Amino acid sequence: MMQTEGKTAFVFAGGGSLGAIQVGMLQVLLSAGLQPDFVIGTSVGAINAGYFAGAPNAEGVERLGQIWTGLRRSDVFPLTFASAFGLLGNRGHFVDSSGLRRLIENNLAYPRLEDAAIPVHVTASDVQGMPVLLSKGPALDAILASAAIPGIFPPVRIDDRSLMDGAIAANTPIRVAEDLGASRIVVLPTGYACAVQEPPKGVIARTLHAITLLIAWQLIRDLDRVPNEIDVFVVPTLCPLTVSPYDFSASHQLMQSAADSTRKWLDSGGLSRRWRPGQLHAHSH
């Protein structure tokens, strides 16, 4: 394993229901003795990072896995009769975020970001699409804002600003990790459904699929810009993958597959090989 001075950051990307993949990655990374000094998350990655920051140990990750296994689509996207007319009226969004808010609130161990067991930072976007870093203040609002997919969920008001999903600005905030002093960055991506043959059915499913594609391209772009003096490692994504980011029924399978993949990556010296341009590329099956 490459030894570096300075701080180690875990960066959690977004990806809807594919966030379950990050749980499998965490299980293996912790068992290998890798512990971050701080974490950064965006969108569903903010939810995982937020929970992990409150219980940054094997027991906490095990509990996070149980939450994902018991999660149902209706817990996050409670579609109702009113949802069908959400965009046609004055709401401007399809889904009431009360279900997602309740999910986060019921499982978050601290009230404010600065109260977490390890430092946690959450990225969101403002209405101009500029990135906003949230490192203190009400944790629930910060995480909910980072996960507020435009058009799907309503924006969240924080300090007189309307904030929404961090994927709009910078889904994998690698530069933020640099600015916060990380000399080693471990990226936990979720990937995307690279093996699907047809567009997902439904507005929300298609929106989430499009966002995961955006995330993949942003990740490549951000990694290409990392200075040589910073060691960056990208935990491999699952490939081929057919699971939609709107499908919450495959969480257990995704966690197991990600754990197996991460274990093989570590055993083959994954943390001794810095990320190199060309490792990630757009592809189809």
C-alpha positions in Angstrom: 0.0 0.0 0.0 1.3 3.4 -0.9 2.2 5.5 2.1 1.5 9.2 2.0 1.7 12.0 4.5 -1.2 14.3 5.2 -4.9 13.5 5.3 -6.9 10.8 3.6 -10.3 11.8 2.3 -13.1 9.5 1.1 -15.2 11.1 -1.6 -18.7 9.7 -2.1 -20.2 10.3 -5.6 -24.0 10.3 -6.3 -26.0 7.7 -8.2 -29.5 7.1 -6.8 -30.2 3.6 -5.6 -26.7 2.6 -6.8 -25.5 4.3 -3.6 -25.8 0.8 -2.1 -22.6 -0.1 -4.0 -20.6 2.3 -1.7 -21.6 0.2 1.4 -19.9 -2.8 0.0 -16.8 -0.7 -0.8 -16.7 0.7 2.7 -17.0 -2.7 4.3 -13.8 -3.9 2.5 -11.9 -0.7 2.8 -12.4 -0.6 6.6 -11.5 -4.3 7.0 -8.2 -3.5 5.2 -7.4 -0.9 7.7 -8.1 2.2 5.6 -9.7 5.0 7.7 -10.4 8.5 6.3 -9.6 11.7 8.2 -12.6 13.3 6.6 -15.4 12.5 4.1 -17.1 14.5 1.3 -20.4 13.5 -0.3 -22.8 14.6 -2.9 -26.4 13.6 -3.6 -26.9 10.0 -2.4 -23.1 10.1 -1.6 -24.0 12.8 0.9 -26.4 10.5 2.6 -23.9 7.7 2.9 -21.0 10.0 3.9 -23.3 11.7 6.4 -24.2 8.4 8.0 -20.7 7.1 7.9 -19.3 10.2 9.6 -21.5 9.6 12.6 -20.4 5.9 12.9 -17.1 5.6 11.0 -16.5 1.9 11.9 -17.4 -1.6 10.9 -20.5 -1.6 13.1 -21.7 1.6 11.6 -21.2 0.4 8.0 -23.1 -2.8 8.9 -26.0 -0.8 10.1 -25.9 1.3 7.0 -26.1 -1.9 5.0 -29.2 -2.9 6.9 -30.8 0.5 6.1 -30.1 0.0 2.4 -31.4 -3.6 2.4 -34.7 -2.5 4.0 -35.1 0.5 1.7 -38.0 0.7 -0.7 -38.5 3.0 -3.6 -41.6 4.4 -1.9 -39.5 5.4 1.1 -37.6 7.9 -1.1 -40.0 8.6 -4.0 -43.5 8.4 -2.4 -45.5 9.0 -5.6 -49.1 10.1 -5.0 -52.0 11.3 -7.1 -50.7 14.8 -6.5 -47.3 13.9 -7.8 -48.7 13.4 -11.3 -49.6 17.1 -11.4 -46.6 18.4 -9.6 -44.9 20.0 -12.6 -48.2 21.1 -14.0 -49.0 23.2 -11.0 -47.0 25.7 -9.0 -44.9 23.2 -7.2 -42.3 22.7 -9.9 -41.4 19.2 -8.7 -42.8 15.7 -8.8 -42.1 14.3 -5.4 -42.7 15.6 -1.8 -39.3 15.3 0.0 -40.9 14.4 3.3 -40.1 10.7 2.8 -36.5 11.4 2.1 -36.3 13.9 5.0 -37.7 11.4 7.4 -35.3 8.7 6.2 -32.3 10.9 6.8 -33.6 12.2 10.1 -34.4 8.8 11.5 -30.9 7.5 10.8 -28.6 10.5 11.4 -26.7 10.4 14.7 -25.9 14.1 15.1 -27.9 17.4 14.6 -25.1 19.5 13.0 -22.4 18.7 10.5 -19.7 19.8 12.9 -21.0 17.4 15.5 -20.1 14.2 13.5 -17.5 11.8 14.8 -15.2 12.7 11.8 -15.4 15.9 9.7 -18.0 15.6 7.0 -18.5 18.0 4.1 -21.5 18.1 1.8 -21.7 19.7 -1.7 -24.8 21.1 -3.2 -25.5 23.5 -6.1 -27.2 26.9 -6.1 -29.7 28.0 -8.7 -26.9 29.3 -10.9 -25.3 25.9 -10.9 -22.4 27.0 -8.8 -21.0 24.5 -6.2 -21.8 25.2 -2.5 -19.8 23.5 0.2 -21.6 22.8 3.5 -19.3 22.0 6.4 -21.3 23.2 9.4 -24.9 23.9 10.3 -28.0 21.6 10.4 -26.9 18.3 9.0 -30.4 17.2 7.9 -31.0 20.3 5.7 -27.5 20.1 4.2 -27.8 16.4 3.2 -31.4 16.9 1.9 -30.2 19.9 -0.2 -27.4 17.9 -1.7 -29.9 15.1 -2.7 -32.6 17.4 -4.0 -32.7 16.4 -7.7 -34.1 19.3 -9.7 -37.6 18.8 -10.9 -38.0 15.7 -8.8 -37.6 17.2 -5.3 -38.0 20.8 -4.2 -34.9 22.8 -3.5 -33.9 23.4 0.2 -33.5 26.9 1.6 -30.2 27.4 3.5 -28.9 30.8 4.5 -31.2 32.6 2.1 -30.1 30.4 -0.8 -32.1 27.8 -2.6 -29.9 24.7 -2.9 -30.3 21.5 -4.9 -28.5 18.3 -5.9 -24.7 18.7 -6.0 -24.5 16.7 -9.2 -25.5 19.8 -11.1 -22.2 21.5 -10.1 -19.6 18.9 -9.2 -20.8 15.4 -8.3 -17.4 14.1 -7.3 -15.9 17.1 -5.4 -12.3 16.0 -5.7 -11.0 19.6 -5.9 -12.8 20.2 -2.5 -10.8 17.4 -1.0 -7.6 18.9 -2.3 -8.5 22.3 -0.9 -9.2 20.7 2.5 -5.7 19.3 2.7 -6.1 15.8 1.5 -2.9 14.2 0.1 -4.6 10.9 -0.5 -8.1 10.7 -2.0 -10.2 7.6 -2.3 -13.1 8.0 -4.6 -16.2 5.8 -4.1 -18.2 6.0 -7.3 -21.5 4.3 -8.0 -21.1 3.8 -11.7 -24.0 3.6 -14.1 -26.2 1.1 -15.8 -23.8 0.5 -18.7 -25.4 -2.6 -19.9 -29.0 -1.4 -20.4 -30.4 -1.8 -23.9 -33.4 0.6 -23.7 -34.0 3.9 -22.0 -35.6 3.5 -18.5 -39.3 3.9 -18.3 -40.7 6.8 -16.5 -39.6 10.4 -16.0 -37.8 9.8 -12.7 -36.0 6.7 -13.9 -34.8 8.5 -17.0 -33.7 11.5 -15.0 -31.7 9.4 -12.6 -30.1 7.5 -15.4 -29.1 10.7 -17.1 -27.6 12.0 -13.9 -25.5 8.9 -13.4 -24.1 9.4 -16.9 -23.3 13.0 -16.1 -21.6 11.8 -12.9 -19.4 9.4 -14.9 -18.2 12.2 -17.2 -17.6 14.6 -14.4 -15.6 12.0 -12.6 -13.3 11.5 -15.5 -12.9 15.3 -16.0 -12.1 15.9 -12.3 -9.6 13.1 -12.1 -7.7 14.4 -15.1 -7.2 17.7 -13.3 -5.7 16.3 -10.0 -2.1 17.5 -9.3 0.6 14.9 -9.5 1.5 15.4 -5.8 -1.9 14.1 -4.7 -2.5 10.3 -4.7 -5.9 9.5 -6.0 -7.4 6.0 -6.0 -10.8 5.1 -7.6 -12.5 2.0 -6.2 -13.7 0.1 -9.3 -17.3 0.3 -10.3 -19.5 -2.7 -11.1 -19.4 -3.6 -14.8 -21.5 -4.8 -16.6 -24.4 -3.3 -14.7 -28.0 -3.4 -15.6 -29.6 -2.1 -12.4 -31.4 1.2 -12.7 -30.6 4.0 -10.2 -34.4 4.0 -9.6 -34.5 0.3 -8.6 -34.1 -0.2 -4.8 -34.8 -3.9 -4.8 -31.2 -4.9 -5.7 -29.4 -3.3 -2.8 -28.2 -6.5 -1.1 -26.9 -7.8 -4.5 -25.1 -4.6 -5.2 -23.4 -4.5 -1.8 -22.2 -8.0 -2.1 -20.9 -7.5 -5.7 -19.2 -4.3 -4.7 -17.5 -6.0 -1.7 -16.2 -8.8 -3.9 -15.0 -6.4 -6.6 -13.3 -4.1 -4.0 -11.6 -7.1 -2.3 -10.1 -8.2 -5.6 -8.9 -4.7 -6.4 -7.2 -4.5 -3.0 -5.7 -7.9 -3.3 -4.3 -7.0 -6.7 -2.6 -3.9 -5.3 -5.2 -1.3 -6.0 -4.0 1.1 -3.3 -0.4 0.9 -4.6 -1.4 2.1 -8.1 -2.4 5.8 -8.4 -5.2 6.5 -10.7 -4.1 7.0 -14.3 -6.0 8.7 -17.2 -7.7 6.1 -19.3 -8.8 3.8 -16.5 -12.3 5.1 -16.9 -14.0 5.5 -20.3 -17.5 5.6 -21.7 -18.5 2.2 -23.1 -21.4 -0.1 -23.9 -22.0 -3.8 -23.9 
